[in-house]
Amino acid sequence: MSAEETIRPGIVHGPYPERRDPGRNAWDRTADRLFGALVQRRFERRSVFRQVTGTVAQAGRGLERVSDARLQGLATQQRVRLRREGLSDVLAAQAFALAREVARRVLGIRPFDVQVFGGWAMLKGMVAEMETGEGKTLTATLPACAAAMAGIPVHVITVNDYLVSRDAQWMQPVYEMLGLTAAAATAEMETDARRAAYACDVTYCTNKQVAFDYLRDRLTLRGSPGRLRLQVARLYEEPARTPQLLLRGLCFAIIDEADSVLIDEARTPLIISGQGDASDQQRTFEQGLTLARGLRRDQDYTVEPREREIRLTDRGADRLESLTRSMGAPWTGRRRREELIRMALSALHFYVRDQQYLVRDGKVQIVDEFTGRVMPDRSWERGLHQVIEVKEGCEVTGQRETLARISYQQFFRRYLHLAGMSGTVKETVGELRSVYGLNVVTIPTHRPVQRRAFPDRVYRVADAKWSAIVARVREMHRRGRPVLVGTRSVSASEHLSALLTRAGLAHQVLNARQDVEESEIIARAGERARITVATNMAGRGTDIKLGPGVTEVGGLHVIASERHESQRIDRQLFGRCGRQGDPGSFEAVVAVEDELVSLYAPRGLVGLLGGGRGDAPRWGRLLVALAQARAERHNARIRRDLLKVDEHLGNTLAFTGPRE
């Protein structure tokens, strides 16, 4: 960023700045990979680290001796210079130094050099890979302060409303002492309150909230919030719509847990929909489920679990036509009839209670497969949600009509300046470069990592795996070590809980049913001899502090009960131990019957493992690794295909304006 490339609302970019996405062809992606690798290598040099931290240290020399009033006066002067001259390296270093000193005074925490370097990387538009527990929340405050002091609206984006509220409240004294405003924009807030939050210098929000609020602005303006349209709206339209806008544009985003937001969640498009009438739909969906239960697998239809697809055979299509001949609309048309039956079969085969969703207070609530958290305000599209409601005997809500749609890939590429941080992004360097133009910089740790890895243990059947996990938990418990066991679903966590109860091992369960107490439960997971069972990503962002005497017995031990479809998710779970130089250890105890292996491992190799309940052969670990690699490629292809569809729609419909 330079003074010539200001990214704030104003004369250059208009009142609602955003980047017009031109799309990225193969040449663009190749160039990003080549030049991005060079930029990354240069930035990770030790000499660059010393230069950046030395410059900030020099800029902060003597600040610890000035009064609070004098410090605030210096911050005021710095804001004026930054707004006038832009974010040059010299002025940015001075802003970092001020924010660092203010954090020391109001929070009692002085950012370490590694945090300064991580913040600098984000100010330069990169993703900082920082080990779990290295203080990413405080790190993000440094570039946020520097940009906000230059008049740039900053969105600090994270994965859930709890972290949004916590981080905004925790960091607010820093912003206030620097003369800045900060607020949280959360789902439960009224529209006017969210609009006021976005009007602040720094706004903390979730990726879902900011993207949906952007789509709402699109609906308000009936299309692109470009400068000309905003001027027309101000001059001629009745009533004036511009005061109804929520955001001030897409200027600067700092994304916490960047891999989760930019990679994992990029598989699902964001859709704003209107509620339809449910009165005529319930009977249709009931009929569909009845018909689906009467069809025979492998004769009338085939199931492709990995692709999550149902295919009707010729015999099945003929039989369906015969069964529905006297049922009337909507079963008379072949295309609609087969679409309804495929949806019903998908609800029966691919959507399992306590895995993909919960039933709470008579309502079907989706569980995020990556975070293990409930998403009560989301629903599946095209009638699938209503079919599952019928399947579970819940009140049927109206099928929703799509009003606006965008993918995370398209949305985040519209920010004028994009940066992020995470503990686990090195596996996605290529995708971040090719899709978002983002480079990844690995930030050194403040203290040496003492996390110890045990080799995976692979069993032939799931029962043997669970027995081994219970035995391992008992062993660690006897030593006084706290244990955290990660599971991939609510049902798996409750199954393990029942086994631990039977074994007489007191424990705490954390899954989507206990999401309100999530942070409190996970924060206590480091107490001596405590046993915690949690869905893999539960409590992400909450620090696990070791209790008295735990360091001496080896720290927290983490067990993964399944390998995830991404190595990064596994690393996120394992990163719960060994934080900030603490001792800790981790291992994976898995089975050939696990979903990952059954879906993605070559069937011929699985058959070679043979039967029995004992350990799989040593090369069973390679089989699990192969399945995980194939799953990662499969999911990357889904994200790539979604982006291609978005870009194709954008090109095809360009003459009518943006499709959102």
C-alpha positions, 0 to 999 in steps of 0.5 A: 500500500502507498499514498497513491493507492489509498483504499478508503472511501473517497474521491478515488474509489467512491463512497462504497469501495470494492474491487471489480473482479476481472477473473483469473485465467491460467496465465494469471495463476501461473504468474502468481505461483512464480512471483508469489514464491519469490516474494514469500522467500524474500519476506521470510529471510531472517534479515527482513525479520530483523529489519522490520522489528528493528524499525518498529523498535526504533520508532517506539524508543522513548514512548514508554516514558511519555505520559498517557496524555502525551501518547494520545497526542502523538496518536492524533498527530500520527492519524493526521499524517497517515490520512494525508500521506498514506501508509508508507513503511516509515509511518506504518512502523510508527503506528505499530510502535504506538499500538504496541506501547498502548497495548502494554499500558491498557492490556498489560501485554506488549506484543512480541517481535514475532507478533510485530512481524506477523502484523507487518506481513498482514499489512503487506497483504499476506497470510501470516502462519502463526503457531497456535497460541502465539497471540493472533488476536493481539497481532491483528490489532497492529495492522488494524490500528495502522490502517484505521489511523490512515482512515481505512475501514477495517474488518477483522473477520473470524469464525463465530460470534463468540470470538467476534464479541470477545476480541472486540471487547478485549481490544477496544481499549487499545483502539480508544486510546489511539482515538479510534472506534471499534465495535462488533457486528453479530447476528443477534444485533438489529440492523441499525446496530450492525450499521453503526458497528460497520461505521466504526474504524474497526469492525469485528464480524464473522465471515458469514455476517459480513458476506450476507450484509454485503448481499443485503446491500446489493439487494438494497441497491438492486445490483452493483454499489458502484459510484454512479449507481450510488449517485443516482440513488442519492439524487433521484430514487424515492425513498433514498436507499443509500442511508439503508446500506450497512457497509462502507465498502470492502476496503481492508479485511484481516481474516482470522482462521484464514484457512477455514474461511477461505478454503473450507467454507469456500465449498458452499455458496452464500444465499439470501432467500425469501420464505415461501409457502409450506402448505402445498409442499409437505404432502409432496415431500412425504410422498417422496420419502415414502416412495424413496423408502420403497426403492431398492438400492443397486437395482432402482438407484445407485449411491455415490458417497464420495460425490454425494450423488444419487443416480436412478437406474433405467429400471428405477426411473420406469418403476418410479413412473409407474408408482406415481402415475395416479398421483398427479402434479408435481409427479407427472413431469419426469424431470421434476419427479426424478429430482424429488426422488433423488432429493428424498434418497439423499436425505435418507443416505447422506444426511444423518441426525447428530452428524450433519444436523441436530433436531433442537426444539422441534427444528432441524439445525445444520451442524458445520462439518468443519467446526462442529458448531450449530448454524441455526440460521442456515438451511439447505436449498432447493427443498432438501431442508424441508425433506429432512424436516418431514423425515424427522417429523418436524414442522415444515418451513416454506421452501426458500426462493433465492434472492441473492447468491455469492461464493466466498471466493468471489466475495473476498476477492472484492476487497481492495486489500486482503490479509489473514492469519492462521496456524495451519495454512501451509498446505493451501499455499497454491490455492490461496495464491491462485484464487486470492492472490495471497502469499503465505509467510511462516512466522517464527515462534516466540518460544521453541515448540515442545509438542511431541507426536506419537505415530498413528495407530490404525485398527481394522474395525471401529470397536477396536479403535474405541476400546484403544482410545478408552485405554489410552485415556485411562493411562493418561488420566492415571498419570494426571495428564489432561486429555482432549479427544477430538471426534468428527461428529456429535454422535461419535462424541456421545458414543465415546462419552458412553464408553468412558462412563462405562469405564468409570472415567469422569469427563466433559463433552463439548459438541454442538449441543453444548455450544453456549458453554463452549469457551468455558469447557475448552478453557478448562481442558488443561486442568490436571487429570481432566478428560474432555471429549469435543468435536474437532474444531470446538473451542477454536480460538480459546486458549487452553492454559495448563493447570498447576502441576500439569507441565511437570507430568507432560502437559495436555495430550490430544487424541484424534479419533478419526483423520479429517478430510484435510490435514489442516483440520488435524493440525488444528486439533493437535495444535490445542496442545504444546501452546506457547512453549508448553509441553504436550503430545498428540496422536491419532487412533483410527480405524479402516471402517472410518468414513474417510477410509471407506470413501476415499481409499482404494477398495482393493487396498482396503481388502488386503488388510484382511479381517479381525479386530486387531491392529492393521498392518504397518502400511495401514497408516499409508492407506489412511494418508492416501485416503486423506490426500485423495479427499483433499484433491476431491474437495479442492476440485469442488471449490475449483468447480464452484469458482468456475461456475461463478466466473462463467455466470459472471461472464454470461450475464455481464450484460445485465450487471452483477448477478447478485 
